[in-house]
Amino acid sequence: MRRRVPFWLALTLVLGIGMGLAIYWSVLTHWLPVDGSAVPNSDERTSLTVAPGISAPKHTWTFEARERGAILASPLVAGDRLYVPVIRDIGKGTSGGALYCLDRHTGKRIWRFDDGGHMQQTFSSPCLANGKLYLGEGMHEDFHCKLYCLDAATGRKCWDFPTAGHVESSPCVAENCVFFGAGDDGVYCLDAVTGRRRWRFGGDIHVDTSPAVIGQRLYAGAGTSVAHRKTEVFALDIGDGQVLWRTPTDLPVWGAPTVDGGKVFVGLGNGRLLVHPEHPAGEVLCLDAATGKQLWRWHGTEAVFDQPAVDRDHVYFGARNGVCYCVERTNGQVRWQTDLGSPIIAAPRLGDHRVYAVASAGRLCRLDAVNGRLDWSMNLAVDAHSQPRAISMPAVVSAADNGHDSIYLGFELVAPTGSTALLYAVRD
């Protein structure tokens, strides 16, 4: 004899199954996009704090890459276009890379390049010169990587250049040459049109920094690898790669140098990006650009991994302890410091009397450049199913006609189903 299921129990089962399917479908559609696309701002995905008397920023659109992965490199803004390197999850513990070209006003995709599926993961940010894009591939565990040259309008590959190391370095172009670091392979100078090698500076150094070329000089720094342990800041002649000076450092140099007013400002630090070593340490050095002589040193308790920002009077940088610092340009004395709550890996960017900084836990902040006061903060990665990681340096575009800044920032959202690569657009 069959027992009848009570009506209340049947109704509970039906509602429970229906809610379960709805939640599953919501998660599935959020984490498995059909194609790279831009979606409008949703207030549920942001958490905004604004100081009294400050205008609130607006989250205008979000681009979600079609593949699982991450955005760790900084985007490049050029006119109405936005170039975004993406790490894509291939599966079975392997990763690849792709470069997206987007309309910067809407986030709509214009083209995508991945070298026929063969491009490796990328930490390098693209450089644009004379209608060509230059971009490296590979991260610290990768070897035998390439520097790519693409047509900026179409994404078509013009040439590639193989190296024996990874190219985390973001290339720069000057005097019809492209310069970049290639890990254990040192520093390369190539003909920007043909990709032909002009010179290489190597030896017992590991170069992941993005070089700065000012006049006839290239400035860069050396970190560490299994094979190479020497750490230093150095200057080369861009014509032939000959050494002009080398200044030894106590800590690895990972961030790109900033050269301004005859001075070189560079960040140093030990450990990994989001992993604190047993004895963490960090520094910012100010060197004479002509001789490499140390002018001052800021010594901290945590690493400074990215490029300092400078204005006429001050130097701004973030550290792995979650603090954004402003120091005097003349002597390195601290002017102010503001804790953003989680490690700061990406370099801050400057606006008009404003400092834009991002903390790795997903908090984008605008600070007053004079006193470090928090004007506003946005937690862009509010999502119950994800854990954000933000180490991409924001791209900031100032609009002279209306005084507003546009900020573009890459994220990785880590969820049980895998990581998602997102790019956020914010208007200040």
Buried (B, 14 or more C-beta within 10 A) or exposed (E): EEEEEEEEEEEEEEEEEEEEEEEEEEBEEBBEBEEBBBEEBEEEBBBBEBEEEBEEBBBBBBBBBBBBBBBBBBBBBEEEBBBBBBBBBBEEEEBBBBBBBBBBBBBEBBBBBBBEEEBBBBBBBBBBBEEBBBBBBBBBEBBEBBBBBBBBEEBEBBBBBEBEBBBBBBBBBBEEBBBBBBBBBBBBBBBBBEBEEBBBBBEEBBBBBBBBBBEEBBBBBBBBBEEBEBBBBBBBBBEEBEEBBBBEBEBBBBBBBBBBEEBBBBBBBBBEBBEBEEEBBBBBBBBBBEEBEBBBBBEBEBBBBBBBBBBEEBBBBBBBBBBBBBBBBEEBEEBBBBEBBBBBBBBBBBBEEBBBBBBBBBBBBBBBBEEBEBBBBBBBBBBEBBBBBBBBBBBBBBEEEEEBBBBBBBBBBBBEBBBBBBBBBBBB
